[in-house]
Amino acid sequence: MQKVATPEEDKGKVILKVAAYAKIVLHCSRFANAKIPKGKWKEVYGFLVGTINGDDVIVNDAVPMTHGGSTEVEFEEKHYIEAAELDARLAETGNDFIVGWYHSHPGLDVFFSWIDVRNHMGFQGPNPKSIGLVFDHTKLSNPGDLGFEIYRIKEISPDSGYYEVKWVIPDMSEEVFAKTLFNLSTRSTEQKPLIEEYGEDEAMELVPLTPVQTKISLIEPSQQMELAPQTKETEKAIEKLEKALEFSRNEKYEKAVDLAISAVRDFEKLNDIGRATDAYVQIGGIFLDYYEKNKQIRTDIFSHKRAPTISDADSMINFAKLLNITSKQIDFNKTGLENEIKGVSGEMVRVLDVRIQIANILIEASSVCQILSRNARDNRDLDGQVTYLTKANNALSTALIFLRAVEDQKDLVERIFDLDKLTSDISQAQARIQELHGLKQFLNVKHIEAANLFAGAARIAEDGSNAIKTEKFQKLLLAYSKTLQGRAYHMVAENEKYLKRNICKSVGYYRLAQNFFEDARTLYPPWAKSDIDKNQGFFNEVEHQIQIGYKKCLESGKTPMEFPLSKEIEIPGKIILSQPEPLFFP
């Protein structure tokens, strides 16, 4: 089947493989279909993967990424990072790469909105052949309509128009669809989603604690290792264990574990090995219950069923803390649980050092806090951003301490965790917190205080860059440092213009700020899209101020101030933050 809509602007066509089309339909219909109330329909987006042959784009596969509100999906920083990761994986396995993207307009018809045009600039700018596919499931009711069109934009500009690109699905056949439906039937029987978004399956298994034996209640005579005769001391220990199980059922896990450990100690003193063994297993059962609670939290958040809350992050942190405390008091191998973690190739690897598992949980908790911080940013909540970023950084710093303390499985740590990236993330978040404090001063029209805080944040980012070895993270932090230095001089320029009424001098400071923004632009890696856009925004703002100020200065008969200048332009910088505070220690 084919759709021909050949514009004068484009000679090529898109060859869309039926397997890719099936994935697009499944992803879109998972979140918007006749069985879902229209008010709850959600828009989805994903990547199109394939190759380019002359003027033609061949789409071999579609990779579902995420879903959002009812009308628009905007790209976030994590999506550009995931795109870079996906391209890297594709490069390792074959010749395919990301050739475009798709998204849905459930019930809205197919077209490119202004947000779609802006999103597509990020694809078509680097690759003029990149395409954007828009799908609306309601159009499937029209005879012969497959529910989508494919577009390109006419120019790399937010104000650009767009046009249709002709497409063809060459392998549309009953046989192919029969195989597809068979595979879907199998997944449905297994009670799995018919299609999963990128990383969704991984997110549900980030911190597994796998039981090697089933959880049991107080040991029955038919199951028993030989039990010692009951005494009053034995009865008291049994009561502790029963109370521990009650606490666990009420999700008071810290109290439950504390009482269960006390019962273990009592049984061991009485040389009651059978009941001591059972008590160890009950501790494992309590942790299994706690793990299941956190697994549900992760499932809800990473499958976008609900927004995260700070209590979600606290639950993960408290789980890690309890795991740490317990591992110091008892032999965890006796609890009947094995710590495992997903390896680089996707297989589950046994963790001999519980500190690896604790670090993994804390990294996940930090990710939840980062989501909360982004939500606070969208709501223009500066204090909320500071609170959540601080908590994220404390969790991440604690995780790094635990990973560096690992002895028996250092090779596993090096294979699974990128310590330079963790260090970079900590420095970047620390600089961002300081930047937010500077922004608060700017909003209070305290330009010089803001300038000093931005300059201090720049120093934090630069020091972080010097502390790591990986070049891409070095450049990211150094670019961020340059942006922050530009912001500092921007504030000095604002002070000269608005408070000191010295428009000619302000031009020089604006120009110096622009130089730093330009330096940052050359350093940012391509995948740091949100940072690049933010820096570009600052650059455009000072460029606008330079043009206005230069003209007004000349009109007044004076000469705009040029740089380099004397020592008076140096900003001392001010750091108001201490180092991230570990939540607890190994």
C-alpha positions as CSV (number, residue, x, y, z in Angstrom):
1,M,0.0,0.0,0.0
2,Q,1.3,3.5,-0.7
3,K,0.4,7.1,-0.1
4,V,1.6,9.6,-2.7
5,A,1.8,13.3,-1.8
6,T,4.9,14.5,-3.6
7,P,5.7,18.1,-3.0
8,E,7.9,20.1,-5.3
9,E,10.4,20.5,-2.4
10,D,11.2,16.8,-2.1
11,K,11.9,14.0,-4.6
12,G,12.4,11.2,-2.1
13,K,10.0,8.8,-0.5
14,V,9.8,7.0,2.8
15,I,9.8,3.2,2.7
16,L,8.0,2.2,5.9
17,K,8.4,-1.5,6.9
18,V,5.2,-3.0,8.2
19,A,6.9,-4.1,11.5
20,A,7.6,-0.5,12.2
21,Y,4.1,0.6,11.3
22,A,2.7,-2.1,13.6
23,K,4.7,-0.9,16.6
24,I,3.6,2.7,16.0
25,V,-0.1,1.6,15.9
26,L,0.3,-0.5,19.1
27,H,2.1,2.3,21.0
28,C,-0.5,5.0,20.0
29,S,-3.5,2.7,20.7
30,R,-2.1,1.7,24.1
31,F,-2.8,5.2,25.4
32,A,-5.7,6.2,23.1
33,N,-8.5,3.9,21.8
34,A,-12.2,3.4,21.8
35,K,-12.2,1.7,25.2
36,I,-10.4,4.6,26.9
37,P,-12.5,7.7,27.7
38,K,-11.6,10.4,25.3
39,G,-10.7,12.8,28.1
40,K,-8.0,10.4,29.2
41,W,-6.4,9.9,25.7
42,K,-2.6,10.6,25.8
43,E,-0.2,11.5,23.1
44,V,2.9,9.3,22.6
45,Y,6.2,9.7,20.8
46,G,9.0,7.5,19.7
47,F,12.0,7.2,17.3
48,L,12.0,5.9,13.7
49,V,15.1,3.7,13.0
50,G,16.5,2.8,9.6
51,T,18.8,4.0,6.8
52,I,19.0,6.4,3.9
53,N,19.4,5.3,0.3
54,G,19.8,8.3,-2.0
55,D,16.7,10.4,-1.6
56,D,14.8,7.6,0.1
57,V,14.4,7.0,3.8
58,I,14.0,3.4,4.8
59,V,12.3,2.9,8.2
60,N,13.0,-0.6,9.5
61,D,11.9,-0.2,13.1
62,A,10.1,2.1,15.5
63,V,11.2,2.6,19.2
64,P,8.4,3.7,21.5
65,M,9.8,6.2,24.0
66,T,7.2,7.9,26.2
67,H,3.7,9.4,26.5
68,G,2.5,12.7,27.8
69,G,-0.6,14.9,27.9
70,S,-3.6,14.9,25.7
71,T,-2.4,17.3,23.1
72,E,1.4,17.8,23.0
73,V,4.6,15.9,23.8
74,E,7.7,18.2,24.2
75,F,11.2,16.8,24.1
76,E,13.0,16.8,27.4
77,E,16.8,16.5,28.1
78,K,16.5,12.8,29.0
79,H,14.9,12.1,25.6
80,Y,18.0,13.6,23.8
81,I,20.3,11.6,26.0
82,E,18.2,8.4,25.3
83,A,18.4,9.2,21.5
84,A,22.2,9.4,21.8
85,E,22.3,6.1,23.7
86,L,20.0,4.5,21.1
87,D,22.2,5.7,18.2
88,A,25.2,4.3,20.0
89,R,23.6,0.9,20.5
90,L,22.4,0.8,16.8
91,A,26.0,1.6,15.7
92,E,27.3,-1.4,17.6
93,T,24.7,-3.8,16.0
94,G,24.4,-2.7,12.4
95,N,24.0,0.2,10.0
96,D,20.7,1.5,11.2
97,F,20.4,4.9,13.0
98,I,17.6,7.3,14.0
99,V,16.0,8.7,10.8
100,G,13.2,10.6,12.5
101,W,10.4,10.4,15.0
102,Y,6.7,9.7,15.3
103,H,4.0,10.9,17.6
104,S,0.2,10.8,17.9
105,H,-2.6,13.4,17.8
106,P,-5.4,11.3,19.2
107,G,-8.7,12.7,17.8
108,L,-7.0,15.9,16.5
109,D,-6.2,14.9,12.9
110,V,-2.6,14.7,11.5
111,F,-0.6,17.9,11.2
112,F,2.6,19.6,12.6
113,S,1.9,21.9,15.5
114,W,4.3,24.7,16.3
115,I,5.8,22.5,19.0
116,D,6.2,19.7,16.5
117,V,8.0,22.1,14.2
118,R,10.3,23.0,17.0
119,N,10.9,19.4,18.0
120,H,11.6,18.4,14.4
121,M,14.3,21.1,14.0
122,G,16.4,18.9,16.3
123,F,16.1,16.1,13.8
124,Q,16.2,17.8,10.4
125,G,18.9,20.3,11.4
126,P,21.7,17.6,11.7
127,N,20.0,15.4,9.0
128,P,18.0,17.1,6.2
129,K,16.4,13.7,5.4
130,S,14.9,13.3,8.8
131,I,11.1,12.7,8.9
132,G,8.3,13.2,11.3
133,L,5.3,10.8,11.3
134,V,2.0,11.9,12.9
135,F,-0.7,9.3,13.7
136,D,-4.4,9.7,14.7
137,H,-6.2,6.4,15.4
138,T,-9.6,7.9,14.7
139,K,-8.7,8.2,11.0
140,L,-8.5,4.4,10.8
141,S,-12.3,4.3,10.5
142,N,-12.0,5.9,7.0
143,P,-11.7,3.4,4.2
144,G,-8.1,3.0,3.0
145,D,-6.7,5.4,5.6
146,L,-3.8,4.0,7.7
147,G,-4.1,6.9,10.1
148,F,-0.9,8.8,9.5
149,E,1.1,11.2,7.3
150,I,4.8,12.0,7.2
151,Y,6.3,15.5,7.1
152,R,9.4,17.6,6.8
153,I,9.8,21.3,7.6
154,K,10.8,23.7,4.8
155,E,13.5,25.5,6.8
156,I,15.3,25.2,10.2
157,S,13.2,27.8,11.9
158,P,10.5,27.8,14.6
159,D,8.3,29.7,12.1
160,S,8.8,27.2,9.3
161,G,6.1,25.7,7.3
162,Y,6.0,21.9,6.6
163,Y,5.0,19.6,3.8
164,E,4.0,16.0,3.2
165,V,6.5,13.4,2.1
166,K,5.3,10.5,0.0
167,W,5.5,7.0,1.6
168,V,5.0,3.4,0.8
169,I,4.6,0.2,2.9
170,P,5.9,-2.4,0.6
171,D,5.5,-5.5,2.8
172,M,1.9,-5.0,3.9
173,S,0.5,-8.5,3.6
174,E,-1.9,-10.8,5.5
175,E,1.0,-13.2,6.2
176,V,3.1,-10.5,7.9
177,F,0.1,-9.3,10.0
178,A,-0.8,-12.8,11.0
179,K,2.7,-13.3,12.5
180,T,2.4,-9.9,14.2
181,L,-1.0,-10.8,15.7
182,F,0.3,-14.2,16.9
183,N,3.2,-12.4,18.8
184,L,0.7,-10.0,20.3
185,S,-1.6,-12.8,21.4
186,T,1.3,-14.4,23.2
187,R,2.2,-11.2,25.1
188,S,-1.5,-10.7,26.0
189,T,-1.7,-14.3,27.4
190,E,1.4,-13.5,29.5
191,Q,-0.5,-10.4,30.8
192,K,2.2,-8.0,29.4
193,P,1.6,-4.7,27.7
194,L,1.4,-5.3,23.9
195,I,4.2,-2.9,23.5
196,E,6.7,-1.3,26.0
197,E,8.3,2.1,25.9
198,Y,12.0,2.6,25.9
199,G,13.5,1.5,29.3
200,E,10.1,0.7,30.7
201,D,11.0,-3.0,31.3
202,E,14.4,-2.1,32.8
203,A,12.9,0.4,35.1
204,M,10.7,-2.2,36.7
205,E,13.8,-4.3,37.6
206,L,16.4,-1.8,38.7
207,V,16.7,-3.1,42.2
208,P,15.6,-6.7,42.4
209,L,15.9,-8.7,45.6
210,T,15.2,-12.3,44.4
211,P,14.1,-14.9,47.0
212,V,15.8,-18.2,46.7
213,Q,13.2,-19.8,48.9
214,T,9.6,-18.9,49.6
215,K,8.7,-16.9,52.7
216,I,7.2,-19.0,55.5
217,S,5.5,-18.2,58.7
218,L,6.7,-19.5,62.1
219,I,8.1,-22.9,61.4
220,E,5.7,-25.8,61.4
221,P,6.6,-29.2,63.0
222,S,6.1,-30.9,59.6
223,Q,8.8,-28.6,58.0
224,Q,11.1,-28.5,60.9
225,M,14.7,-28.6,61.5
226,E,14.8,-30.0,65.1
227,L,13.4,-27.4,67.5
228,A,14.6,-26.9,71.0
229,P,12.0,-27.3,73.8
230,Q,10.0,-24.1,74.5
231,T,10.9,-22.1,77.6
232,K,9.7,-18.7,78.8
233,E,12.7,-17.1,77.0
234,T,11.8,-18.9,73.9
235,E,8.2,-17.8,74.1
236,K,9.3,-14.2,74.5
237,A,11.5,-14.4,71.4
238,I,8.6,-16.0,69.4
239,E,6.4,-13.1,70.5
240,K,9.0,-10.6,69.2
241,L,9.0,-12.4,65.9
242,E,5.2,-12.4,65.7
243,K,5.1,-8.7,66.6
244,A,7.8,-8.1,63.9
245,L,5.5,-9.7,61.3
246,E,2.6,-7.5,62.4
247,F,4.8,-4.4,62.0
248,S,5.7,-5.6,58.5
249,R,2.1,-6.1,57.5
250,N,1.5,-2.4,58.6
251,E,4.5,-1.3,56.5
252,K,6.5,-0.4,59.6
253,Y,9.5,-2.1,58.2
254,E,12.3,-0.5,60.4
255,K,10.5,-1.7,63.6
256,A,9.8,-5.1,62.0
257,V,13.5,-5.7,61.2
258,D,14.7,-4.4,64.5
259,L,12.4,-6.8,66.4
260,A,13.2,-9.7,64.1
261,I,16.9,-9.2,64.7
262,S,16.4,-9.1,68.4
263,A,14.5,-12.4,68.1
264,V,17.4,-13.9,66.2
265,R,19.8,-12.9,68.9
266,D,17.5,-14.4,71.6
267,F,17.2,-17.8,69.7
268,E,21.0,-17.9,69.1
269,K,21.7,-17.3,72.8
270,L,19.3,-20.2,73.6
271,N,21.1,-22.3,71.0
272,D,17.7,-22.8,69.3
273,I,19.2,-23.1,65.8
274,G,15.9,-24.1,64.2
275,R,13.9,-21.0,65.3
276,A,16.9,-18.8,64.7
277,T,17.0,-20.0,61.1
278,D,13.3,-19.3,60.8
279,A,13.8,-15.8,62.2
280,Y,16.5,-15.1,59.6
281,V,14.1,-16.2,56.8
282,Q,11.4,-13.8,58.3
283,I,13.9,-11.0,58.0
284,G,14.3,-11.9,54.4
285,G,10.5,-11.9,54.0
286,I,10.2,-8.4,55.6
287,F,12.8,-7.1,53.1
288,L,10.9,-8.8,50.3
289,D,7.7,-7.0,51.3
290,Y,9.5,-3.7,51.4
291,Y,11.1,-4.4,48.1
292,E,7.7,-5.2,46.5
293,K,6.4,-1.9,47.8
294,N,9.2,0.0,46.2
295,K,8.9,-2.0,43.0
296,Q,5.3,-0.8,42.7
297,I,6.4,2.7,43.2
298,R,9.0,2.4,40.4
299,T,6.4,0.7,38.1
300,D,3.9,3.5,38.6
301,I,6.5,6.3,38.1
302,F,8.4,4.9,35.2
303,S,5.4,3.7,33.3
304,H,3.9,7.2,33.8
305,K,0.9,6.0,35.7
306,R,1.3,8.8,38.2
307,A,3.7,11.7,39.0
308,P,6.3,11.0,41.7
309,T,6.1,12.5,45.2
310,I,8.9,13.1,47.7
311,S,7.6,10.2,49.8
312,D,8.4,7.9,46.9
313,A,12.1,9.0,47.1
314,D,12.0,8.8,50.9
315,S,10.7,5.2,50.7
316,M,13.7,4.2,48.4
317,I,16.2,6.0,50.6
318,N,14.8,4.4,53.8
319,F,14.9,1.0,52.1
320,A,18.6,1.5,51.3
321,K,19.3,2.8,54.8
322,L,17.6,-0.3,56.4
323,L,19.5,-2.6,54.1
324,N,22.7,-0.9,55.2
325,I,22.0,-1.1,58.9
326,T,20.8,-4.7,58.7
327,S,23.9,-5.9,56.8
328,K,26.1,-4.6,59.6
329,Q,24.2,-6.6,62.2
330,I,23.5,-10.0,60.6
331,D,24.8,-12.3,57.9
332,F,22.5,-11.4,55.1
333,N,23.2,-14.8,53.4
334,K,21.0,-16.4,56.0
335,T,17.9,-14.4,55.2
336,G,17.0,-16.5,52.1
337,L,17.4,-13.6,49.7
338,E,20.0,-12.9,47.0
339,N,21.0,-9.4,45.9
340,E,21.1,-9.1,42.2
341,I,21.6,-6.3,39.7
342,K,21.1,-6.0,36.0
343,G,24.4,-6.3,34.1
344,V,25.5,-4.4,31.1
345,S,24.2,-7.1,28.7
346,G,20.9,-7.3,30.5
347,E,21.6,-10.5,32.5
348,M,21.1,-10.6,36.3
349,V,24.4,-10.7,38.2
350,R,24.6,-11.8,41.8
351,V,25.8,-9.0,44.1
352,L,28.2,-10.3,46.8
353,D,28.7,-6.8,48.3
354,V,25.4,-5.4,49.5
355,R,26.9,-1.9,49.1
356,I,26.5,-2.2,45.3
357,Q,22.8,-2.8,45.8
358,I,22.4,0.1,48.2
359,A,24.2,2.4,45.8
360,N,21.8,1.3,43.0
361,I,18.8,2.1,45.1
362,L,20.1,5.5,46.0
363,I,20.8,6.4,42.4
364,E,17.2,5.5,41.6
365,A,16.0,7.7,44.5
366,S,18.1,10.5,43.1
367,S,16.4,10.1,39.7
368,V,13.0,10.5,41.3
369,C,14.2,13.7,43.0
370,Q,15.5,15.0,39.7
371,I,12.0,14.4,38.2
372,L,10.5,16.4,41.1
373,S,13.0,19.2,40.5
374,R,12.0,19.4,36.8
375,N,8.4,19.5,37.8
376,A,9.2,22.4,40.2
377,R,11.1,24.1,37.4
378,D,8.0,23.9,35.1
379,N,5.9,25.4,37.9
380,R,8.5,28.2,38.5
381,D,9.1,27.0,42.0
382,L,12.7,28.0,42.8
383,D,12.6,26.8,46.5
384,G,11.2,23.5,45.4
385,Q,14.0,23.0,42.8
386,V,16.6,23.7,45.5
387,T,15.0,21.3,47.9
388,Y,14.7,18.4,45.5
389,L,18.1,19.0,43.9
390,T,19.7,19.0,47.3
391,K,18.1,15.7,48.2
392,A,19.0,14.2,44.8
393,N,22.6,15.3,45.3
394,N,22.8,13.9,48.8
395,A,21.5,10.6,47.6
396,L,23.9,10.5,44.7
397,S,26.9,11.4,46.8
398,T,26.0,8.7,49.3
399,A,25.8,6.2,46.4
400,L,29.2,7.2,45.2
401,I,30.7,6.7,48.7
402,F,29.2,3.2,48.8
403,L,30.5,2.3,45.3
404,R,34.0,3.4,46.2
405,A,33.9,1.3,49.3
406,V,33.3,-1.9,47.4
407,E,36.2,-4.4,47.7
408,D,35.1,-7.8,46.4
409,Q,33.4,-6.8,43.2
410,K,35.2,-3.7,42.0
411,D,35.1,-5.1,38.5
412,L,31.3,-5.3,38.6
413,V,31.2,-1.7,39.8
414,E,33.4,-0.6,36.9
415,R,31.2,-2.5,34.4
416,I,27.8,-1.3,35.5
417,F,28.4,2.2,37.0
418,D,30.1,5.2,35.4
419,L,31.7,6.8,38.4
420,D,32.9,9.8,36.3
421,K,29.3,10.4,35.2
422,L,28.1,10.2,38.8
423,T,30.8,12.7,39.9
424,S,29.9,15.0,37.0
425,D,26.2,14.8,37.9
426,I,26.9,15.7,41.5
427,S,29.0,18.8,40.4
428,Q,26.5,19.9,37.9
429,A,23.6,19.7,40.4
430,Q,25.7,21.5,43.0
431,A,26.4,24.3,40.6
432,R,22.7,24.4,39.6
433,I,21.6,24.8,43.2
434,Q,24.0,27.7,43.6
435,E,22.7,29.1,40.3
436,L,19.2,29.0,41.6
437,H,20.2,31.0,44.7
438,G,21.7,33.5,42.3
439,L,18.5,33.6,40.3
440,K,16.5,34.4,43.4
441,Q,18.8,37.4,44.0
442,F,18.3,38.5,40.4
443,L,14.5,38.4,40.8
444,N,14.9,40.6,43.9
445,V,16.9,43.1,41.7
446,K,20.1,42.4,43.5
447,H,22.3,42.1,40.5
448,I,25.7,42.2,42.1
449,E,24.8,39.5,44.7
450,A,23.4,37.4,41.8
451,A,26.7,38.0,39.8
452,N,28.8,36.8,42.7
453,L,26.6,33.6,43.2
454,F,26.7,32.8,39.5
455,A,30.5,33.3,39.5
456,G,30.7,30.9,42.5
457,A,28.6,28.4,40.7
458,A,31.0,28.6,37.7
459,R,33.9,27.8,40.0
460,I,32.0,24.7,41.3
461,A,31.4,23.5,37.8
462,E,35.0,24.1,36.7
463,D,36.4,22.3,39.8
464,G,34.1,19.4,39.0
465,S,35.5,19.3,35.4
466,N,39.0,19.1,36.8
467,A,38.1,16.2,39.1
468,I,37.1,13.8,36.4
469,K,38.9,12.0,33.5
470,T,36.2,11.4,30.9
471,E,36.4,14.1,28.2
472,K,32.7,14.4,27.4
473,F,31.8,15.1,31.0
474,Q,34.8,17.4,31.4
475,K,33.5,19.5,28.4
476,L,29.9,19.4,29.7
477,L,31.0,20.9,33.1
478,L,33.4,23.3,31.5
479,A,30.7,24.5,29.1
480,Y,28.3,25.0,32.0
481,S,31.0,26.9,33.9
482,K,31.3,29.2,30.9
483,T,27.6,29.7,30.8
484,L,27.6,30.6,34.5
485,Q,30.4,33.1,34.0
486,G,28.4,34.7,31.2
487,R,25.4,34.9,33.5
488,A,27.6,36.7,36.1
489,Y,28.7,39.4,33.7
490,H,25.2,39.6,32.4
491,M,24.2,40.6,35.9
492,V,26.9,43.2,36.1
493,A,25.7,44.7,32.8
494,E,22.1,44.8,34.1
495,N,23.4,46.6,37.2
496,E,25.2,49.2,35.1
497,K,22.2,49.7,32.8
498,Y,19.3,49.8,35.2
499,L,20.7,50.8,38.6
500,K,23.7,53.0,37.7
501,R,22.1,54.3,34.5
502,N,25.4,53.8,32.6
503,I,24.2,52.4,29.2
504,C,27.6,52.8,27.5
505,K,29.4,50.8,30.2
506,S,26.7,48.2,30.2
507,V,27.4,47.4,26.5
508,G,30.9,46.3,27.4
509,Y,29.7,43.9,30.1
510,Y,27.0,42.5,27.8
511,R,29.7,41.9,25.2
512,L,31.9,40.1,27.7
513,A,28.9,37.9,28.8
514,Q,28.3,37.1,25.2
515,N,31.8,36.0,24.7
516,F,31.4,33.4,27.5
517,F,28.1,32.2,26.1
518,E,29.8,31.8,22.7
519,D,32.7,29.8,24.3
520,A,30.1,27.6,26.1
521,R,28.3,26.9,22.8
522,T,31.5,25.4,21.3
523,L,32.0,23.1,24.3
524,Y,28.6,21.6,24.9
525,P,28.3,18.1,23.6
526,P,25.4,17.6,21.0
527,W,23.3,15.5,23.4
528,A,23.1,18.3,26.0
529,K,20.2,19.8,24.1
530,S,18.5,21.6,27.0
531,D,21.8,23.1,28.1
532,I,22.6,24.3,24.6
533,D,19.1,25.8,24.2
534,K,19.4,27.5,27.6
535,N,22.8,28.9,26.7
536,Q,21.5,30.1,23.3
537,G,18.7,31.9,25.1
538,F,21.2,33.8,27.2
539,F,23.3,34.6,24.1
540,N,20.3,36.0,22.2
541,E,19.2,38.1,25.2
542,V,22.6,39.9,25.6
543,E,22.9,40.3,21.8
544,H,19.6,42.1,21.9
545,Q,20.8,44.3,24.8
546,I,24.1,45.1,23.0
547,Q,22.2,46.3,19.9
548,I,19.9,48.5,21.9
549,G,22.7,49.8,24.2
550,Y,25.1,50.5,21.3
551,K,22.6,52.6,19.5
552,K,21.5,54.6,22.5
553,C,25.1,55.2,23.5
554,L,26.0,56.6,20.1
555,E,22.9,58.8,20.1
556,S,24.1,60.3,23.4
557,G,27.4,61.2,21.8
558,K,29.5,58.7,23.7
559,T,31.5,55.7,22.8
560,P,30.3,52.2,23.9
561,M,32.7,50.6,26.3
562,E,34.8,47.8,24.7
563,F,36.7,44.9,26.2
564,P,39.2,43.8,27.5
565,L,39.1,46.2,30.3
566,S,41.0,46.7,33.5
567,K,40.9,44.6,36.7
568,E,37.6,46.2,37.8
569,I,35.7,43.7,35.7
570,E,36.8,40.7,37.7
571,I,34.0,39.1,39.7
572,P,35.3,37.5,42.9
573,G,32.5,34.9,43.2
574,K,30.8,33.6,46.2
575,I,30.1,30.0,47.2
576,I,27.3,29.6,49.8
577,L,27.0,25.8,49.6
578,S,28.8,23.1,51.6
579,Q,29.6,19.8,49.9
580,P,26.6,17.4,49.5
581,E,25.9,15.7,52.9
582,P,25.9,11.9,52.9
583,L,22.6,10.4,54.1
584,F,24.5,7.6,55.9
585,F,27.8,5.7,55.6
586,P,28.8,2.1,54.8
